[in-house]
Every structure is written in structure tokens, then in C-alpha cells.
Amino acid sequence: MTGSALIVIDMINTYEHKDAELLLPAAEAALPGIVSLLHRARAAGIPVIYANDNWGQWRSHHGELLDDALATQHAALVEPLRPDAESLFIVKARHSIFHETPLTYLLADLGVERLVLTGQATEQCVLYSALDAHIRHLGVIVPADAVAAIHPDLAKAALIMMRRTMGADITRAAEVVW
């Protein structure tokens, strides 16, 4: 595989939604792994792509989503993940980062054949995005310490499913090699 990209899924977040109280501890635990991957990817010149829910705000853009998230009591979970000037941003409305977004075109344009998926929630958006990447013949790496789940039991099953049925490399953030 020639090119990789780091994908940060739904981490620009206000945590003012159903199940947020279940997700917050996992998001806090995943934060160091995601931050480490961001630093390493940026230093290596690897594209960083944020794929974020628009929370039903159809007028929203990434700056507005970031400002809203930074204005909450959970800003400490968002600030370390702040997109830099080189970061790319895809606004999504459903679980998969591919569903009705320009991501497939963007990845082809960048020459990306392998995705490192981070973010939340493991048993939902990460799983569905991994499946959509797999059916597009893209390699998938999921650092288990850089994803957050609402339901740990479902997350464990999702990671097993990604490895067994999609051939995803389930690893740790420190073991990702660009």
C-alpha cells in the first residue's frame, strides 16, 4: 500500500447527547493514543482527515463545530485534537465516514490505500467506516487504544469482527507504522 491517512472520527464533540455519560470515560482513555497518532502523522507528512458528525446542523462547517465543542465543559477533550492548518475535514451525517461524503474521491486524489481509524464510537461509526473501507479495498488499521466506545462489550465484538471479517489490523497506537 502506498499511502496512508489518519482518520479522526467524531472527536470534535460537545458530549451533549444521549449516551454521552457512557462515552466520556472511554473518550478520555482514547485521547492520549489519538494525540500521539496526530503528532506522529503530522511529523511524517501523513494526511490527517477529520470525519465528524454535523449533529443535524446543516448550516455547520468545521469551524462552527469546533467552536461549539470548545465552548462546552468538555473542551479539554477537544482542544488537544484541534485540527491544524493542514488538516482536512469531512462533515458526515450518518455513521460511516463514507456515506454520502466526498471521502472516497479525496482518498483517491491523495493516493491513500490504507486508513488508520481513530475516534468514536468503536461499535458504531468506527465499525461501519471500517466495513465501508474494506468494501472499497482499502487497508484498515484500528488502534484499540485510540478508539472510544459507549458499550465496551459491543466494542470488543466490533474489534473482533473488524479483524476476522475485514482483515483489519487491530493494534495499539504506538505500533502504527507510517
C-alpha positions as CSV (number, residue, x, y, z in Angstrom):
1,M,0.0,0.0,0.0
2,T,1.4,3.3,-1.0
3,G,-0.3,5.9,1.0
4,S,-1.8,6.1,4.5
5,A,-4.2,8.6,6.2
6,L,-5.1,9.1,9.8
7,I,-8.9,9.5,10.2
8,V,-10.3,11.1,13.4
9,I,-13.9,10.2,13.7
10,D,-16.4,12.3,15.7
11,M,-14.0,13.6,18.3
12,I,-15.0,17.2,17.7
13,N,-17.9,16.7,20.1
14,T,-19.9,18.7,22.6
15,Y,-20.8,15.5,24.5
16,E,-24.3,16.9,25.0
17,H,-26.1,13.9,23.5
18,K,-27.7,10.6,24.5
19,D,-25.1,8.2,25.9
20,A,-22.5,10.9,26.4
21,E,-22.1,9.9,30.1
22,L,-21.2,6.4,28.9
23,L,-18.9,7.6,26.2
24,L,-16.9,10.2,28.1
25,P,-14.7,7.9,30.2
26,A,-13.7,6.0,27.0
27,A,-13.1,9.2,25.1
28,E,-10.8,10.3,27.9
29,A,-8.9,7.0,27.8
30,A,-8.6,7.1,24.0
31,L,-7.3,10.7,23.9
32,P,-3.6,10.1,24.6
33,G,-3.4,7.5,21.8
34,I,-5.2,9.8,19.3
35,V,-3.0,12.8,20.2
36,S,0.1,10.6,19.8
37,L,-1.0,9.5,16.4
38,L,-1.8,13.0,15.4
39,H,1.7,14.2,16.3
40,R,3.4,11.3,14.6
41,A,1.2,11.5,11.4
42,R,1.8,15.3,11.1
43,A,5.5,14.9,11.6
44,A,5.6,12.2,8.9
45,G,3.6,14.2,6.4
46,I,0.6,11.8,6.6
47,P,-2.7,13.3,5.7
48,V,-5.0,13.8,8.8
49,I,-8.7,13.8,8.0
50,Y,-11.3,14.6,10.5
51,A,-14.7,13.0,9.7
52,N,-17.2,14.5,12.0
53,D,-20.9,14.4,12.6
54,N,-22.7,17.6,11.9
55,W,-25.2,17.0,14.8
56,G,-28.1,17.9,12.5
57,Q,-26.8,21.4,12.0
58,W,-26.9,21.6,8.2
59,R,-25.5,25.1,8.2
60,S,-22.5,24.0,10.1
61,H,-18.9,23.8,8.9
62,H,-15.9,22.5,10.7
63,G,-15.0,25.9,12.3
64,E,-18.5,26.1,13.8
65,L,-18.4,22.5,15.0
66,L,-15.1,23.1,16.7
67,D,-16.2,26.4,18.3
68,D,-19.3,24.7,19.7
69,A,-17.3,21.8,21.1
70,L,-14.7,24.1,22.6
71,A,-17.4,26.2,24.3
72,T,-18.6,23.2,26.5
73,Q,-17.4,21.8,29.8
74,H,-15.7,19.1,27.8
75,A,-13.4,21.3,25.9
76,A,-10.4,19.6,27.4
77,L,-11.3,16.5,25.3
78,V,-11.4,18.6,22.1
79,E,-8.5,21.1,22.5
80,P,-5.7,18.6,22.1
81,L,-7.3,17.3,18.9
82,R,-7.7,20.6,17.3
83,P,-7.3,20.4,13.5
84,D,-4.2,22.3,12.3
85,A,-3.9,24.3,9.1
86,E,-3.0,21.2,7.1
87,S,-5.9,19.0,8.4
88,L,-8.7,18.0,6.1
89,F,-12.3,17.9,7.3
90,I,-15.3,15.9,6.1
91,V,-18.7,16.6,7.6
92,K,-20.8,13.5,7.8
93,A,-24.4,12.9,8.8
94,R,-24.6,9.2,9.3
95,H,-22.4,6.5,11.0
96,S,-20.0,5.7,8.1
97,I,-17.4,8.3,7.1
98,F,-18.0,7.3,3.5
99,H,-21.9,7.6,3.4
100,E,-22.7,10.4,1.1
101,T,-19.4,12.3,1.7
102,P,-16.6,13.1,-0.7
103,L,-14.2,10.9,1.2
104,T,-13.7,8.2,-1.5
105,Y,-12.8,10.9,-4.0
106,L,-10.5,12.6,-1.6
107,L,-8.6,9.4,-0.7
108,A,-8.1,8.5,-4.3
109,D,-6.9,12.1,-5.0
110,L,-4.4,11.7,-2.2
111,G,-3.3,8.2,-3.2
112,V,-4.4,6.7,0.1
113,E,-4.8,3.0,0.2
114,R,-4.7,2.4,4.0
115,L,-6.7,4.1,6.8
116,V,-5.8,4.4,10.4
117,L,-9.2,4.8,12.1
118,T,-9.4,6.5,15.4
119,G,-12.3,8.2,17.4
120,Q,-15.7,7.2,18.4
121,A,-17.8,5.1,18.8
122,T,-16.0,1.8,18.2
123,E,-19.2,-0.2,17.9
124,Q,-20.9,2.2,15.6
125,C,-19.1,4.8,13.5
126,V,-15.7,3.1,13.6
127,L,-17.1,-0.3,12.7
128,Y,-19.3,0.9,9.9
129,S,-16.5,3.0,8.5
130,A,-14.1,0.0,8.6
131,L,-16.6,-2.0,6.7
132,D,-17.1,0.7,4.1
133,A,-13.3,1.0,3.8
134,H,-13.0,-2.8,3.4
135,I,-15.5,-3.0,0.6
136,R,-13.6,-0.2,-1.2
137,H,-10.4,-2.4,-1.0
138,L,-8.7,-0.1,1.5
139,G,-6.5,-1.4,4.2
140,V,-7.7,-0.7,7.7
141,I,-5.8,-0.3,10.9
142,V,-7.7,0.3,14.2
143,P,-5.5,1.2,17.2
144,A,-7.7,-0.2,20.0
145,D,-6.3,2.3,22.5
146,A,-7.3,5.2,20.2
147,V,-11.0,4.4,19.8
148,A,-13.8,5.0,22.4
149,A,-16.9,3.0,22.9
150,I,-20.3,3.5,24.5
151,H,-20.7,-0.2,25.2
152,P,-17.4,-2.0,25.9
153,D,-18.8,-5.4,25.2
154,L,-20.0,-4.4,21.8
155,A,-16.7,-2.6,21.1
156,K,-14.8,-5.8,21.9
157,A,-17.0,-7.7,19.5
158,A,-16.7,-5.0,16.9
159,L,-12.9,-5.2,17.0
160,I,-13.0,-8.9,16.7
161,M,-15.4,-8.6,13.7
162,M,-13.1,-6.0,12.0
163,R,-10.1,-8.3,12.4
164,R,-11.8,-11.5,11.4
165,T,-14.2,-10.5,8.6
166,M,-12.5,-7.4,7.2
167,G,-8.8,-8.2,7.7
168,A,-8.3,-5.1,9.8
169,D,-5.1,-4.8,11.7
170,I,-6.1,-4.3,15.4
171,T,-3.1,-2.9,17.2
172,R,-2.0,-0.1,19.6
173,A,-1.4,3.5,18.7
174,A,2.4,3.2,19.4
175,E,2.6,0.2,17.0
176,V,1.2,2.1,13.9
177,V,4.0,2.5,11.4
178,W,3.6,5.1,8.7
